[in-house]
Amino acid sequence: MLRELRYYARMAVGIRQMLREPLPDDPEDFIRHQLLNRNRIFLDTLDRTIFRSPDHPYAVMLREARCDRSDLAREIEQHGLETALLALRRAGVYLTQDEWKSREPIVRGGIAIPHRAADFTNPLVKGWIDSSSSGSSGSPVTTSRSTAAQMHAWMYSALTAAEFGLRERARIQVQPILPFLGGLSHALRGHRLHDPVDRWFAEGSLRSDAHYRAATAALLWFGNRLGARAPYPTYLPPDDFSPVVAHIARRRAEGRACALYGFASPLVRVCGAALERGEDISGTVCLCLGEALTAAKSRVFESAGARAFALYVMSDVGRIGAACRQLTGNRVHLFSDSVAAIGVPRPAPYADDVQLNSLHLTTLLPYAANLFINLEVDDSATLEPASCDCVFSRLGLRTVVCDIQPFRKLSPQGMTLNGVDLIRLLEAELPARLGGGPGDYQLVEYEGEDRQTRIRLCVSPRLGLTDMTVVRETFLELVRLRWGGALAARVWINSSAVDAVVAEPVATRSGKVHPIRILGFDRPR
């Protein structure tokens, strides 16, 4: 309890700094300046961190690659940053997710490189606000955010608001409360960007979330005392998104269009509730983060008359990109002033004869929370030049990250199941057989009493399915058709809404609680 009180006290200090720090006068000039100086900023950051620490894992990798500071600077000047990063990747300067989180050793040139996850934390950052990854790809990693990083991220928010005309719309966020930080941060920053949040809807159980509700309310009160003018959360009834639909209808009756902001699955549920109620929410803009905008999700948005656009965010890296009005599906403009991206062909983890383009990201800024050179983020994507005339393109953010898909694998009972195919099974094939739509069926990987890895199929109670034998056999039939063999799976009906963000944690036999891993809804980005 004392540790948690200290954590929220630190967060209050961070909120005070965040709300009092002067904002750049012109977001476009700010980003343009960063773009013009990205190579110099990147090298200066390495000079102050990695090149000053001979034992840093990246310093060892660079020595093994026979690349010193002058070599790197010359390569960047002659061929460009991305070409230099590709050369480094071929020479062994990169980091996988398993290496970063210390699940696997780093071995380059036959030499094992000692490391911890903390080695990649940026020593230049002294942040007051901490966020944690979901743990969907392993143990959660805590990341400290500096005020400078927050201000930089706000510039992206300002550009997105300008691109979509959000200041003329009623902005409605559907996001969790603490311990997830994004909802609180988004609500607090709205007024400073002249794009205030009209209403915040949140899911959660009163019994299990009481102290988080209290902490959220206390920090909102503190922020509002400093002038934030943020709304307090309106809590949704279990498995019921109709209050969001009713609020959109009220705003439309007043002549105001709306913009929804949040994770893709809850926003899909909002649109589904509108279709069930026969409410007209056409023209609503949905800004979706955290999950791939699959074809099944997109069909629900389109059926409700809404338009969905992707935001690409990872808690460990920060803001990566955002769609403009002309980019639909899983396509975003890369925020190349703060992150560099390369694609590296590799076999898919589920089939050696299938190639995918593995996305590698490099952080460029001195106030980035983590120092990454060619971090493989376990997403496949292609990088293309932008052909649109939008706010981002006019600034020079002309690289588009296309067809973003996680390629993580699930391995129950020795079987390897591809995440992309599982999304199709859960969001399209099962609903076609049994009813429902995206978000109504989800898989949880867990460790059973016998220490064997198993999966559990979660079915939303709103579907009214009572014969779990039929559900189980339908699922196994679809698995056999795609992969063959049998799958040890237990099917159960959750007692509350099933959602990637608010799913209950799973306690291991040691008593330690880990966030559950849900395939298809990989991480809060």
C-alpha positions in Angstrom: 0.0 0.0 0.0 2.8 2.4 0.9 4.6 1.7 -2.4 1.4 2.4 -4.3 0.9 5.7 -2.5 4.4 6.7 -3.4 3.7 5.8 -7.0 0.6 8.0 -7.2 2.4 10.8 -5.4 5.1 10.7 -8.1 2.3 10.7 -10.7 0.8 13.8 -9.1 4.2 15.6 -9.4 4.4 14.5 -13.0 0.8 15.8 -13.7 1.8 19.1 -12.2 4.8 19.4 -14.4 2.9 18.2 -17.5 0.1 20.8 -17.0 2.5 23.7 -16.3 5.2 23.1 -18.9 5.0 25.7 -21.7 3.8 24.2 -25.0 5.5 24.9 -28.3 3.7 27.8 -30.1 3.4 25.9 -33.4 3.2 22.1 -33.5 4.0 22.0 -37.2 7.2 24.1 -36.8 8.2 21.9 -33.8 7.9 18.7 -35.8 9.5 20.2 -38.9 12.6 21.3 -36.8 12.9 17.8 -35.4 12.8 16.2 -38.8 15.5 18.5 -40.1 17.8 17.6 -37.2 16.9 13.9 -36.7 20.3 12.5 -37.7 22.2 14.9 -35.5 19.8 14.3 -32.6 20.2 10.6 -32.9 24.0 10.6 -33.0 24.1 13.1 -30.1 21.9 10.8 -28.0 24.2 7.8 -28.7 27.2 9.9 -27.8 25.6 10.7 -24.4 24.5 7.1 -23.7 25.7 4.0 -25.5 29.1 5.3 -26.7 29.9 6.4 -23.1 29.2 2.9 -21.7 31.6 0.3 -23.2 29.7 -2.5 -21.4 26.3 -1.5 -22.8 24.8 -4.3 -24.8 24.5 -2.1 -27.9 28.1 -1.0 -27.5 29.2 -4.6 -27.5 27.1 -5.4 -30.5 28.6 -2.4 -32.4 32.1 -3.5 -31.6 31.3 -7.0 -32.8 30.0 -5.4 -36.0 33.2 -3.4 -36.3 31.3 -0.1 -36.3 32.5 2.8 -34.2 31.0 6.3 -33.9 32.8 7.7 -36.9 31.8 4.7 -39.1 28.1 5.2 -38.1 28.2 8.9 -38.7 29.8 8.5 -42.1 27.3 5.8 -43.1 24.3 8.0 -42.1 25.7 11.0 -43.9 26.4 9.2 -47.1 23.5 6.8 -47.3 20.8 8.0 -44.8 19.7 6.8 -41.4 17.5 3.9 -42.6 20.2 2.5 -44.9 22.6 2.6 -42.0 20.2 0.8 -39.7 19.7 -1.9 -42.3 23.5 -2.4 -42.5 23.6 -2.6 -38.7 20.8 -5.2 -38.7 22.7 -7.3 -41.1 25.8 -7.0 -39.0 24.0 -8.2 -35.9 23.0 -4.9 -34.2 19.4 -5.5 -33.2 17.3 -6.7 -30.4 14.4 -9.2 -30.3 11.6 -9.1 -27.8 12.8 -12.2 -26.0 16.3 -10.8 -25.8 15.1 -7.4 -24.4 13.0 -9.0 -21.8 15.8 -11.4 -20.8 13.9 -14.5 -21.9 16.8 -15.4 -24.2 20.5 -14.5 -24.1 21.9 -12.0 -26.6 24.5 -13.9 -28.6 26.4 -12.1 -31.4 29.5 -13.6 -33.2 29.4 -16.6 -30.8 29.8 -14.2 -27.8 27.1 -14.0 -25.1 26.4 -10.4 -24.1 25.3 -10.0 -20.5 22.2 -7.8 -20.2 19.1 -6.9 -18.3 15.9 -5.2 -19.5 16.9 -2.1 -17.5 20.1 -1.8 -19.6 17.9 -0.3 -22.4 16.2 2.3 -20.2 17.4 5.8 -21.3 19.6 7.1 -18.5 19.0 10.7 -19.7 15.3 10.5 -18.7 14.1 11.4 -15.2 10.4 10.9 -15.5 7.7 11.3 -12.9 5.0 9.4 -14.7 5.4 5.7 -15.2 3.4 3.4 -17.5 3.6 -0.4 -17.9 3.3 -2.6 -20.9 0.5 -5.1 -20.9 2.7 -8.1 -20.5 1.1 -9.6 -23.6 4.5 -10.6 -24.8 6.0 -11.5 -21.5 6.5 -9.8 -18.1 5.3 -6.2 -18.0 8.0 -3.6 -18.3 7.7 -0.2 -16.5 8.6 2.9 -18.5 9.2 6.3 -17.1 7.9 9.3 -19.2 9.6 12.6 -19.1 7.7 15.9 -19.4 9.6 16.5 -22.7 8.4 13.2 -24.1 4.8 14.1 -23.0 5.0 17.5 -24.8 6.4 15.9 -27.9 3.5 13.4 -27.9 1.0 16.2 -27.5 2.3 17.8 -30.7 1.3 14.6 -32.5 -2.2 14.9 -30.9 -2.4 18.5 -32.1 -1.6 17.4 -35.6 -4.2 14.6 -35.5 -6.8 17.1 -34.2 -6.0 19.4 -37.1 -6.2 16.7 -39.7 -9.6 15.3 -38.5 -11.1 18.6 -37.4 -11.5 17.3 -33.9 -12.0 20.7 -32.3 -15.4 20.9 -34.0 -16.4 17.5 -32.7 -17.5 16.2 -29.3 -14.6 14.0 -28.3 -15.6 10.9 -26.4 -13.1 8.6 -25.0 -13.8 4.9 -24.1 -10.8 3.9 -22.1 -9.9 2.1 -18.9 -9.1 4.0 -15.7 -5.9 3.4 -13.6 -3.7 1.4 -13.5 -3.8 2.0 -17.3 -2.4 5.5 -17.7 -3.6 6.4 -21.2 -7.2 7.3 -20.2 -6.1 9.7 -17.5 -3.4 11.3 -19.6 -5.8 11.8 -22.6 -8.5 13.4 -20.4 -6.0 15.8 -18.7 -4.3 17.1 -21.8 -7.5 17.9 -23.9 -8.1 21.4 -22.6 -4.4 22.4 -23.1 -4.6 21.4 -26.7 -8.0 23.2 -27.2 -9.5 19.8 -27.9 -11.3 18.9 -24.6 -12.7 15.5 -23.8 -16.5 15.8 -23.7 -17.2 12.5 -21.9 -15.0 9.7 -20.6 -16.7 6.2 -20.5 -14.9 3.4 -18.7 -15.5 -0.2 -18.0 -14.8 -1.9 -14.7 -16.0 -3.7 -11.7 -16.9 -1.6 -8.7 -15.8 -4.4 -6.4 -12.4 -5.0 -7.9 -11.6 -1.5 -9.1 -12.6 0.6 -6.0 -9.1 1.8 -5.2 -8.3 2.5 -8.8 -11.5 4.5 -9.1 -10.5 6.4 -6.0 -7.0 7.1 -7.3 -8.3 8.1 -10.8 -10.7 10.5 -9.2 -8.1 12.0 -6.9 -5.6 12.6 -9.7 -8.3 14.1 -11.9 -9.3 16.4 -9.0 -5.7 17.5 -8.6 -5.3 18.0 -12.4 -8.5 20.0 -12.5 -7.3 22.2 -9.7 -4.4 23.1 -12.0 -6.8 24.0 -14.8 -7.1 20.7 -16.7 -11.0 20.7 -16.9 -11.0 17.0 -17.5 -14.2 15.0 -17.1 -14.6 12.3 -14.5 -15.2 8.8 -15.8 -18.8 7.6 -16.4 -18.7 3.8 -15.6 -20.5 1.5 -18.0 -22.8 -1.3 -16.8 -21.4 -4.8 -17.4 -21.3 -5.7 -21.0 -23.4 -2.6 -22.0 -22.1 0.1 -24.4 -25.5 1.7 -24.9 -24.8 4.7 -22.7 -22.0 5.7 -25.2 -24.5 5.4 -28.1 -27.1 7.5 -26.2 -24.5 10.2 -25.6 -23.5 10.3 -29.2 -27.2 10.5 -30.2 -27.7 13.5 -27.8 -24.7 15.3 -29.3 -25.9 14.6 -32.8 -29.4 16.0 -31.9 -27.6 19.2 -30.8 -25.9 19.4 -34.2 -22.5 18.2 -33.1 -20.6 15.4 -34.8 -18.6 13.1 -32.5 -15.2 11.5 -32.4 -14.5 8.3 -30.4 -11.1 7.6 -29.0 -10.0 4.3 -27.5 -9.0 0.7 -28.1 -10.5 -0.9 -31.2 -12.5 -3.6 -29.5 -14.6 -1.3 -27.2 -15.2 1.1 -30.1 -16.4 -1.9 -32.2 -18.8 -2.7 -29.3 -20.1 0.8 -29.4 -20.9 0.6 -33.1 -22.4 -2.8 -32.5 -24.7 -1.4 -29.8 -25.8 1.4 -32.1 -26.8 -1.1 -34.8 -28.7 -3.2 -32.2 -30.5 -0.1 -30.9 -31.2 1.3 -34.3 -29.4 4.5 -33.4 -27.8 6.7 -36.2 -24.2 7.4 -35.4 -23.1 8.0 -39.0 -20.3 10.4 -39.5 -18.6 9.5 -36.2 -14.8 9.4 -36.5 -13.2 6.5 -34.5 -9.6 6.8 -33.6 -8.5 3.3 -32.7 -5.3 2.2 -30.9 -4.1 -1.0 -29.4 -5.3 -3.5 -32.0 -5.2 -4.2 -35.7 -8.1 -2.8 -37.6 -9.1 -6.1 -39.1 -11.6 -6.5 -42.0 -14.2 -7.8 -39.5 -13.8 -4.8 -37.3 -13.9 -2.4 -40.2 -17.2 -3.9 -41.5 -18.8 -3.2 -38.1 -17.6 0.4 -38.2 -18.9 0.8 -41.8 -22.2 -0.8 -41.0 -22.8 1.8 -38.3 -21.8 4.6 -40.7 -18.6 5.4 -38.7 -15.1 5.8 -40.1 -12.3 4.1 -38.3 -8.6 5.2 -38.4 -5.6 3.6 -36.8 -3.2 5.1 -34.2 0.0 3.1 -33.7 1.4 3.3 -30.1 3.5 1.1 -27.9 4.1 1.8 -24.3 7.8 0.8 -24.6 8.5 2.9 -27.7 5.8 5.7 -27.5 3.9 7.2 -30.4 4.8 5.5 -33.7 2.3 6.8 -36.2 -1.2 7.9 -37.0 -3.6 7.7 -39.9 -4.7 10.7 -41.9 -8.2 11.0 -43.4 -7.0 9.2 -46.6 -5.5 6.2 -44.8 -7.9 3.4 -43.8 -7.2 0.0 -42.2 -3.9 -0.7 -40.7 -2.0 2.2 -42.3 -0.4 5.1 -40.5 2.1 7.9 -41.2 5.3 7.1 -39.4 6.4 9.7 -36.9 9.9 9.6 -38.4 11.1 12.6 -36.4 11.2 10.5 -33.3 11.4 6.9 -34.5 13.1 5.2 -37.5 11.7 2.0 -39.0 13.1 -0.7 -41.3 11.5 -3.9 -42.6 13.5 -7.1 -42.5 12.3 -10.2 -44.4 12.1 -13.3 -42.2 10.2 -16.6 -42.1 6.9 -16.5 -40.3 7.2 -18.2 -36.9 4.3 -20.5 -37.8 5.5 -21.6 -41.3 9.0 -21.6 -42.6 7.8 -21.3 -46.2 5.9 -18.1 -45.5 7.9 -14.8 -45.5 6.8 -11.7 -43.7 8.4 -8.2 -43.3 9.4 -7.9 -39.7 9.2 -4.3 -38.4 12.3 -3.0 -36.5 12.1 0.4 -34.7 14.9 2.7 -33.5 14.3 5.5 -31.0 15.9 8.8 -31.9 15.2 11.3 -29.2 17.3 12.1 -26.0 14.1 11.9 -24.0 12.8 8.6 -25.4 12.0 6.4 -22.5 14.1 3.5 -23.9 17.1 3.3 -26.1 16.4 0.9 -29.0 18.4 0.3 -32.1 16.5 -2.1 -34.4 14.1 -3.5 -31.9 12.1 -6.2 -33.5 8.5 -5.4 -32.3 6.9 -8.6 -33.5 4.7 -6.8 -36.0 4.8 -7.4 -39.7 4.3 -4.3 -42.0 5.4 -2.8 -45.3 6.9 0.7 -45.6 5.7 2.8 -48.5 6.0 6.5 -49.6 2.9 8.5 -48.9 0.8 9.7 -51.8 -1.7 11.8 -49.9 -1.8 15.5 -49.3 -2.5 15.8 -45.6 -1.1 17.5 -42.5 1.5 14.8 -42.0 2.7 14.6 -45.6 3.0 18.4 -45.8 5.3 18.4 -42.8 7.6 15.7 -44.3 6.2 12.6 -42.5 6.0 10.8 -45.8 6.6 7.2 -44.8 3.5 5.1 -44.5 3.5 1.9 -42.4 1.0 -0.4 -44.1 -0.8 -3.7 -43.2 0.4 -3.8 -39.6 -0.2 -7.2 -38.1 1.2 -9.0 -35.1 2.8 -12.3 -35.9 3.2 -13.6 -32.3 2.5 -17.3 -31.8 0.6 -19.4 -29.3 2.0 -22.8 -28.3 -0.5 -24.8 -26.3 0.4 -28.5 -25.9 3.3 -28.2 -28.4 1.1 -26.7 -31.2 2.1 -23.5 -32.8 -0.8 -21.3 -33.9 -0.3 -18.1 -35.8 -1.8 -14.9 -34.3 -3.0 -13.5 -37.7 -4.9 -16.7 -38.5 -6.3 -16.8 -35.0 -7.7 -13.3 -35.4 -9.5 -14.5 -38.6 -10.9 -17.5 -36.8 -12.1 -15.5 -33.7 -13.4 -12.5 -35.6 -14.9 -14.0 -38.7 -15.2 -17.8 -38.8 -16.6 -18.4 -35.3 -19.1 -15.5 -35.6 -20.2 -16.9 -39.0 -21.0 -20.2 -37.3 -22.3 -19.2 -33.9 -23.2 -15.5 -34.1 -21.6 -12.4 -32.6 -18.8 -10.4 -34.0 -15.3 -9.0 -33.3 -14.5 -9.1 -29.5 -17.1 -11.7 -28.6 -14.6 -14.6 -28.8 -11.1 -14.4 -27.3 -8.3 -16.7 -26.4 -6.3 -16.7 -23.1 -3.1 -18.6 -22.7 -2.4 -19.8 -19.2 -0.6 -22.4 -17.1 -2.7 -25.2 -15.7 -2.4 -26.9 -12.4 -0.2 -29.5 -14.0 2.1 -26.7 -15.3 1.1 -27.4 -18.9 0.4 -24.5 -21.2 -3.3 -24.4 -22.2 -5.7 -22.0 -23.8 -9.1 -21.0 -22.8 -11.8 -19.7 -25.2 -13.7 -16.8 -23.7 -17.3 -16.2 -25.0 -19.2 -13.0 -24.3 -22.3 -13.7 -22.3 -24.2 -11.3 -24.4 -24.4 -13.9 -27.2 -26.6 -16.1 -24.9 -24.8 -19.3 -25.8 -25.5 -21.9 -23.2 -24.3 -25.2 -24.8 -20.6 -25.0 -24.4 -20.1 -28.4 -25.9 -21.3 -27.0 -29.3 -19.0 -23.9 -28.9 -16.0 -26.1 -28.0 -16.6 -28.6 -30.8 -17.1 -25.8 -33.4 -13.9 -24.1 -32.3 -11.9 -27.4 -32.4 -13.4 -28.2 -35.8 -12.2 -24.8 -37.2 -8.8 -25.4 -35.6 -8.5 -28.8 -37.2 -9.5 -27.5 -40.6 -6.7 -24.9 -40.4 -3.9 -26.7 -38.5 -4.9 -30.3 -38.2 -4.6 -32.4 -35.0 -6.4 -31.8 -31.7 -6.2 -28.9 -29.3 -6.6 -29.1 -25.5 -8.9 -26.2 -24.8 -11.4 -25.5 -22.1 -14.4 -23.3 -22.9 -16.1 -21.1 -20.3 -18.5 -18.2 -20.2 -17.0 -15.1 -18.5 -19.3 -13.5 -16.0 -18.7 -10.0 -17.4 -17.9 -8.4 -20.7 -14.9 -10.0 -22.4 -12.5 -7.3 -23.6 -8.8 -7.3 -24.2 -8.2 -4.3 -22.0 -10.3 -5.2 -18.9 -9.9 -8.9 -18.8 -9.2 -10.3 -15.3 -5.6 -11.2 -14.4 -4.6 -14.8 -13.9 -2.8 -15.8 -10.7 -0.1 -18.4 -11.0 0.6 -21.1 -8.5 3.2 -18.9 -6.9 0.5 -16.3 -6.2 2.0 -13.7 -8.5 -0.5 -12.1 -10.7 0.2 -11.6 -14.4 -1.9 -9.9 -17.0 -3.4 -12.6 -19.2 -2.3 -12.8 -22.8 -5.1 -12.6 -25.4 -4.3 -13.4 -28.9 -5.4 -11.0 -31.6 -5.4 -8.0 -29.2 -1.7 -7.9 -28.6 -0.8 -4.8 -26.6 -2.0 -1.3 -25.7 0.0 0.8 -28.2 
